[in-house]
Amino acid sequence: MKVIEVRHVEDCFDGSLIKELLFEAAITKEMIFALGKNEKVQYFADFARPFFKIRVDGLFDLKGIEGNRSMRIHIKNPDSYSLEDFIEFASGII
């Protein structure tokens, strides 16, 4: 799935940064679990709007709501892993 917009959300005191990614279509359950394959996925299907969080230790956290077109990425160390790295990673999966 294609990222059509990236919005800057926050720079953190620890040097990490947060961006919001807007996709061309809604986030699906399949997309969530494809991105989280081999990683720690928290998926809360019982929420009114299913929430997810994916953690890739030392690199990034993703979080969002199934059915929305956007999610947030918290990049832990932008000097060693960039937003472009994530988009390349994700485009090979979703």
Secondary structure as GFF3:
##gff-version 3
##sequence-region A 1 94
A	DSSP	beta_strand	3	11	.	.	.	ID=ss1
A	DSSP	beta_strand	17	23	.	.	.	ID=ss2
A	DSSP	alpha_helix	29	35	.	.	.	ID=ss3
A	DSSP	beta_strand	40	44	.	.	.	ID=ss4
A	DSSP	beta_strand	51	56	.	.	.	ID=ss5
A	DSSP	beta_strand	60	65	.	.	.	ID=ss6
A	DSSP	beta_strand	70	75	.	.	.	ID=ss7
A	DSSP	alpha_helix	83	91	.	.	.	ID=ss8
###
